Structure formats: C-alpha cells, structure tokens
Amino acid sequence: MNIENPEQIIYLDNACMGIVDKDVMNTIKNVLHTLEDLSYSSTQLVIDLYSYYEKARRQISHLIGADPEEIALVESTTHGLGLIASALPLEKDDNILICDLEFLPTTLSWRKKQKDIGFEIREITTKDGRFNVSDFEKQIDKNTKVISISSVQEINGFRADIKNLGELVKGRNIFLIVDGIQEVGALNVDLKELNVHAYCAGGHKWLRNPFGMGFLYVNKNILDIAEPDFYGYFNLIDPEGGWGEYLQSPKRTPFDKLYVNKSAQKFETGGSGNYLGAVGLYENVRKILQIGIDNIEKKINQLTGYLIDNLKLNAEVSVTSDFDSKNRSGIITFRLKKGLEKEKKLLEFLEKNRIFVSLRYTSGVGGIRVSPHFYNTNEEIDNLLNALEIFLKKSRS
C-alpha cells in the first residue's frame, strides 16, 4: 500500500476516499513546481497544463468504453449530475424516477429545475436494500423522462442492472442518468454495451485521485439536445493558429464569432481549470489501465467474497450486502444485532486500532461499510475480523 506507515494502518474505506498512489502524488507535485519557474512563458504554461485535460479525457474513454468526445472533466459526481440535470429538456408534466437508496445529491441535482418547472420526482421504494428493473418499470408512464440511479449503491454496495435498465428505456424517450462513483476504478464498465445517456463520477474514491476532479460522460446521441447554462472560452473550438496566436492578435475583440465545441467538452468549466486534478486523473487512470481493470475487479471480488464468507459465520452480525456476486461490488456492509449505538462504538474501537471503515445509513438500510481495493489483502481482512471478535467479546462481558 502506498501510504505512510502501511504496517500500522489497515485502510478499508475506499468507498469514502481512495488512497492516492505515491508516484502519482509525486508527479502532481512536480507539475506544481513548474509554477515557480519564472523563465517559462505563462501563456505557454497554461496551454501545456490544459493539455492534461485532453490526456485525461482520452484515458477515461479507454477505461469506460467511450469516445473522448463524450467525456468532460468536472469537479465531482454532484457537479456532473447538476450539469446534466440542468441541460436536459424537461417540462412541467414530466416525472423522473429515483430509488430510496441514493446518495442525497441524486435528488438535490434535480431540485432547482423542479422548483423552476414543476415536474414530479417519484420515489422507487426498495426492499431490504435491493431492487430490480421491474420496480422501475411499474412506475413508468407516458410522462416519465428520466431514471437517475447509482450503478453501485454507496450504502450496501448493491450493483444495479444498468444493462437491462438501458433496455427498458430504449425507444421510450427516457434518459438514463448514472452515478458511477462507486463503480468506476473498481469494476469493469463498458458504456458501448449499455444504453446510458450520461454517466458521471468523482475521482477521489476508486480512481484514487485527489479531490476536485472527476468526469462526466454524455452519450453523443444527446449532445445536440443537452446544453449547459453558459459557455467559457475553453468550451470553444480552438481559434485558427491556437490560443497563443489568437491572444496576440490586434484584431481580437470580445465579440468575435467563435464556435462552441459540439463535444462533451462544452460542459467543462470553460475557464482556468483544476489542472493538477487533471494531471492526477490522467496518471491514476493510466495506472489502472496498466494493471488491468479486470484484474482489479477480480481481486476486489475475491476480498469481498472472503469477507462475506467469514461474516456469515458470526451469529452476532447480519450482512446487509447481497451475497450474489453479480449484484456485488467493492462495498460490503454489515450490522450488529445489538443496534446502531454498538455500531458507533465498534467504529470508534476500530479507529483506535487504526482500522478504517465507515458507518453509513439511508432509508433504514446500512451499517458498518467495508470497502477494500486491489491493494488490500486477506490478512488485512483477517485483522478486521479479529478486531470485530475482540470487540464483541468485550461487549458480552
């Protein structure tokens, strides 16, 4: 593990925040130091830094099975959801479907537009933290325009059947909008095989990027109808000769007729961006592709399977995540039968012993959330299980 004092820390909280690779962090620091080089043209420096946006878009496209033109770099999942929510054409009588396991921004991203227009947000009620395609199909009517869903639920790691949800909306004029932050970087994603209209993810979890840089995928088939609220100069097609030459031209005016990029790039900030975040995203995704996402998914499945098999042997624990591997992800959640207050004490006990997990709930579903990445080991899972047993033994006395 590329963290300080790895022998003293067991980090199993990648669903909250991933550990940034040390080599990637050093690369970011090296790029940051270029700002101290006063012998370097500032204009050229910005142009060079912006090139990392293009590099990151291209790497992301390889990772998720998309075209680079379908990728925009955004601050976070929330930012991506907000951009696409504001861009889609909705009317007063329309409705959108969201299940009750979602993280808060999934609904918040639509609230402003709902207030302005008046459409309905319909809640899909889940059972025991699970749902299937038919739960959504039952709520669809002629006015349904959006299904907004996480491909992996952050509470219990339940993996949605995005492929069949895509088939469900096909030909119905319904947009399928996917929050992929708990999936991408941990599990294989191939959007060319899925009928998804937008897919967004922050980079700071399974992609292991520092905060403030993720991506938004916008299917090329909706780029003509989805428009951002405003444009900046980096949303434009580069002027003839490039920006360096254009900025030097005496003929330049603020009223020049430059053309907006028709790609997903039109959703980016449009001005000076988070260049260091783009560097990190590019480098981290490049490393993931080198390791192989199939290898990463295989290792995570092995670790989560090992954890579930051992938790099932404990009579004082109830696993809330799905046992079926096709519905599983890198998140395994379990509850203590003695309730929430014991779980809070368990979390505190684990942190004192430098074992890091999370405690999460929504809509009555949740518990202690464990989320190993490919760099974790069975031994670390064993240490967690041993600590759990010590805590439970003390609680009995």
HURATA-V165125 format. One record per residue. N is the residue number from 1. RES is the residue in one letter. PHI is phi in whole degrees, 0 to 359 (none if undefined). BURIAL is + if it has 16 or more other C-alpha atoms within 10 Angstrom, else -. Layout:
n,res,phi,burial
N,RES,PHI,BURIAL
N,RES,PHI,BURIAL
This chain:
n,res,phi,burial
1,M,none,+
2,N,272,-
3,I,227,-
4,E,293,-
5,N,48,-
6,P,300,-
7,E,290,-
8,Q,258,-
9,I,233,+
10,I,243,+
11,Y,257,+
12,L,231,+
13,D,228,+
14,N,289,+
15,A,289,+
16,C,266,+
17,M,202,+
18,G,278,+
19,I,275,+
20,V,292,+
21,D,300,+
22,K,297,-
23,D,296,-
24,V,294,+
25,M,299,+
26,N,294,-
27,T,297,-
28,I,299,+
29,K,297,-
30,N,295,-
31,V,294,-
32,L,301,-
33,H,294,-
34,T,296,-
35,L,291,-
36,E,272,-
37,D,273,-
38,L,286,-
39,S,277,-
40,Y,258,-
41,S,302,-
42,S,297,-
43,T,298,-
44,Q,293,-
45,L,299,-
46,V,297,-
47,I,298,-
48,D,295,-
49,L,295,+
50,Y,295,+
51,S,299,-
52,Y,292,+
53,Y,299,+
54,E,297,+
55,K,297,+
56,A,293,+
57,R,302,+
58,R,294,+
59,Q,294,+
60,I,300,+
61,S,299,+
62,H,295,+
63,L,291,+
64,I,252,+
65,G,71,-
66,A,223,+
67,D,269,+
68,P,305,+
69,E,292,+
70,E,265,+
71,I,249,+
72,A,240,+
73,L,269,+
74,V,228,+
75,E,292,+
76,S,196,+
77,T,299,+
78,T,302,+
79,H,299,+
80,G,297,+
81,L,298,+
82,G,296,+
83,L,298,+
84,I,286,+
85,A,296,+
86,S,286,+
87,A,271,+
88,L,279,+
89,P,281,-
90,L,238,+
91,E,233,+
92,K,303,-
93,D,276,-
94,D,286,+
95,N,220,+
96,I,233,+
97,L,249,+
98,I,220,+
99,C,274,+
100,D,278,+
101,L,263,+
102,E,294,+
103,F,291,+
104,L,311,-
105,P,301,-
106,T,299,+
107,T,275,+
108,L,301,-
109,S,298,+
110,W,260,+
111,R,295,+
112,K,298,-
113,K,293,+
114,Q,298,+
115,K,297,-
116,D,286,-
117,I,255,-
118,G,104,+
119,F,289,+
120,E,261,+
121,I,256,+
122,R,260,+
123,E,270,-
124,I,265,+
125,T,279,+
126,T,265,-
127,K,235,-
128,D,56,-
129,G,74,+
130,R,225,+
131,F,202,+
132,N,222,-
133,V,299,+
134,S,297,-
135,D,298,-
136,F,280,+
137,E,301,-
138,K,295,-
139,Q,264,-
140,I,282,+
141,D,224,-
142,K,294,-
143,N,260,+
144,T,288,+
145,K,240,+
146,V,215,+
147,I,246,+
148,S,248,+
149,I,208,+
150,S,272,+
151,S,291,+
152,V,227,+
153,Q,283,+
154,E,290,+
155,I,281,+
156,N,233,+
157,G,76,+
158,F,296,+
159,R,264,+
160,A,288,+
161,D,273,-
162,I,295,+
163,K,300,-
164,N,283,-
165,L,295,+
166,G,297,+
167,E,293,-
168,L,298,+
169,V,275,+
170,K,299,-
171,G,78,-
172,R,253,-
173,N,61,-
174,I,243,+
175,F,272,+
176,L,257,+
177,I,249,+
178,V,239,+
179,D,271,+
180,G,250,+
181,I,294,+
182,Q,267,+
183,E,241,+
184,V,291,+
185,G,98,+
186,A,247,+
187,L,232,+
188,N,290,+
189,V,231,+
190,D,227,-
191,L,290,+
192,K,293,-
193,E,265,-
194,L,236,-
195,N,269,+
196,V,253,+
197,H,268,+
198,A,209,+
199,Y,214,+
200,C,226,+
201,A,200,+
202,G,290,+
203,G,263,+
204,H,270,+
205,K,255,+
206,W,288,+
207,L,279,+
208,R,66,+
209,N,266,+
210,P,299,+
211,F,299,+
212,G,94,+
213,M,206,+
214,G,218,+
215,F,214,+
216,L,234,+
217,Y,265,+
218,V,236,+
219,N,304,+
220,K,300,+
221,N,288,-
222,I,244,-
223,L,297,+
224,D,285,-
225,I,253,-
226,A,261,+
227,E,235,+
228,P,290,-
229,D,286,-
230,F,205,-
231,Y,239,+
232,G,239,-
233,Y,291,+
234,F,279,+
235,N,272,+
236,L,267,+
237,I,293,+
238,D,306,-
239,P,294,-
240,E,302,-
241,G,90,-
242,G,89,-
243,W,293,+
244,G,301,-
245,E,291,-
246,Y,299,-
247,L,293,-
248,Q,271,-
249,S,283,-
250,P,295,-
251,K,278,-
252,R,293,-
253,T,222,-
254,P,289,-
255,F,253,-
256,D,301,-
257,K,271,-
258,L,259,-
259,Y,259,-
260,V,288,+
261,N,298,+
262,K,276,+
263,S,278,+
264,A,295,+
265,Q,304,+
266,K,295,+
267,F,269,+
268,E,285,+
269,T,303,+
270,G,87,-
271,G,235,-
272,S,300,-
273,G,250,+
274,N,274,+
275,Y,296,+
276,L,294,+
277,G,297,+
278,A,293,+
279,V,301,+
280,G,297,+
281,L,296,+
282,Y,301,+
283,E,293,+
284,N,294,+
285,V,293,+
286,R,302,+
287,K,293,+
288,I,300,+
289,L,293,+
290,Q,294,-
291,I,292,-
292,G,101,-
293,I,296,+
294,D,295,-
295,N,294,+
296,I,296,+
297,E,299,+
298,K,299,-
299,K,293,+
300,I,296,+
301,N,298,+
302,Q,295,+
303,L,293,+
304,T,290,+
305,G,296,+
306,Y,298,-
307,L,296,+
308,I,299,+
309,D,303,-
310,N,280,-
311,L,295,+
312,K,296,-
313,L,279,-
314,N,262,-
315,A,290,-
316,E,266,-
317,V,234,+
318,S,235,+
319,V,278,+
320,T,265,+
321,S,281,+
322,D,286,+
323,F,281,+
324,D,289,-
325,S,299,-
326,K,288,-
327,N,258,-
328,R,256,+
329,S,218,+
330,G,272,+
331,I,247,+
332,I,236,+
333,T,239,+
334,F,223,+
335,R,244,+
336,L,266,+
337,K,291,-
338,K,271,-
339,G,101,-
340,L,300,+
341,E,297,-
342,K,294,+
343,E,294,+
344,K,297,-
345,K,291,-
346,L,296,+
347,L,302,+
348,E,297,-
349,F,298,+
350,L,296,+
351,E,297,-
352,K,297,-
353,N,263,-
354,R,60,-
355,I,246,+
356,F,249,+
357,V,225,+
358,S,229,+
359,L,237,+
360,R,223,-
361,Y,216,+
362,T,202,+
363,S,50,-
364,G,80,-
365,V,253,+
366,G,155,+
367,G,142,+
368,I,285,+
369,R,256,+
370,V,248,+
371,S,219,+
372,P,282,+
373,H,251,+
374,F,296,+
375,Y,274,-
376,N,279,+
377,T,227,+
378,N,300,-
379,E,298,-
380,E,292,+
381,I,297,+
382,D,300,-
383,N,297,-
384,L,298,+
385,L,296,+
386,N,295,-
387,A,296,+
388,L,300,+
389,E,294,-
390,I,298,-
391,F,298,+
392,L,295,+
393,K,296,-
394,K,295,-
395,S,291,-
396,R,286,-
397,S,277,-
